Amino acid sequence: MARRRNSEPVRVSRLFSKLLPAGFSQKSAEIQQLQAFFASQESDPVFQMVTVVNVTDSYLTVALPNAALSSYLRLHSDGIRQQISEYFGLELALKISTRPESFSPNEAGKIKKEFSADISLSSCEQMKNAADYVQDDALKNALKSLSNTLSKDKK
């Protein structure tokens, strides 16, 4: 005789609760809180691109989709550590890694639009005009190229 299955759905966390390491739910909650903290930082879009990878007693490991953003975050790491200390009461060292796969292409397009949304056509024209006064030819050409690229995105 076959046993009848329970028709009620069971949460996955309940199924695997005995297999998970001790403190898993607490660590998961900490990661979610820190992820929400970075997502709420509206003053800097780079902070919103951070993916919290892990939290230990002494380290906060985060990932960004490219090396330039990782370097930018390293530049601001002291301020981030201070904010985390004030907000959460945690003294954590920051480990920053670059993981392109940590960022989906759909989100990348959204962020790109957010960055370029702040640049108007008049700003692009001003950049092109200002480039004429730059003495370094390589820099002058780079500024003009950037201006052209940004103005094409706006059209």
N, C-alpha and C positions, 0 to 999 in steps of 0.2 A: 504494500500500500504506500503510495507516494504521499509525502508530507506536503501540506499546503503552505505556500510562501506568504509571508506577511505582506499585505498590500500597501502598507504605509512606507513612504520613502524614508531612508535613513541617511543622515548627513555623513559625508565622507570622513569628516574629522572624528566622528563617533566610531566609525568602522576601524580606523587606524589609531585610535587613542592609546592603545596598549603598545603599539609599535614605535610611537614617537618618543624621542628622548625627553628626559625630565626638563621642564621649563620651556618646552617648545611654544606653548601658547603665549607665555609671557614674552618670549623673544620675538615672536611673530607680531604681537601687539606693539612692542617697542619699535620694530621696523616700520610698521604702519604709521605710528605717530611721527617718526622722523621723516617718512616719505611725505606725510601731510604737511609737516613743517616746511620742507623744501618747496612743495607745490604752492604753499600760501605766500611765498616770497614774491610779491608782485613787483617789487622795485627792480628786480633783475631777472630777465627771462632765462638766463643760464641756470640759475638756481632751480627753476621749474623743470629743467631738463635732467636733473639729477635723479639717478635710480639708486636707492639705498639697497646695498647688497647684503650687508651683515653688520651686526652690532655685537661686540664682546664687552668685557669689563673695562678694557682700556682703548679699544679701537672702534671707529666708525668707518666702514668700508663703503664707498660710493663709486658709481660708474657713470661715465658720460660717453656720448656717441663718437667723439673724435678728440684728437690730441690737443687741438687748439682750445677747446672748451675745458679740457682737463687742466691745461696750464693756467687758464683764466681762473679756475676754481682754486688752484694751488696758490695763486697770488692773493686770493681773498680768504685763505684757510684760517688765518688768525681771527678774523672777524666772525667767521662761521662758528669756530670753536667757542668764541665768547658768547655768541647768541645761543648756541646749544646749551652752554653752561648756565646762562641766565634763565632760559626757557624750561629746560628739563632738569637742571641741577646735576648734569653729568660732565665729568672732565674726561673727554675722549680725544685721542689723537686721530687725525683724519688720514685715511688711506684713500687715494684717488686713483682709479684705473680707467682705462679707455676700453670700452666694449661696444663696438658698432652694433652688435646684435641686441644690445639692451634697449634699443630705441627703434620703434617700428617706423616704416616708411610713411605711414599715414600721419603719424605725429610729427615727423620731420617736415612734411609739407606744411602742416599747420604752423609750426614754429617759424619756418622760413617766411611765411606770410606775415606773421606778427612782427618779425624784425624789419621787413621791408615796408610795412605799413606806416612806419614813422617817417619815412623819407619821401618828401614831395618832389614834384618835377622842378619846382623852383630851387630846391636844395641841390638837386643834381646839376642844374644850370650854374648855380653859384660855385659848386665844386669845380666844374669845368673851367669857369672864368678864373678862379683862384689858382688853378694849376698853371695858368700862363705866367704867373709871377714866381713860380718855383724854379730855382736855378739848376737843380739836379735833373737831368733829362730822363733818367730812369723813373724817378719819382713822379715827374710831370706826366709821363706817359701812363704810368700806373693809375694816377688820379683821374686822368681823362678816360681811361678804359673802365675804371670803376663807375664813373659818372654815366658813361654810355650804357653799361650793363644795368645799373639801377634804374635809369630812365626807361629802358626797354621793358623792365618788369612792371613799371607803372602804367604803360600804355595798353 
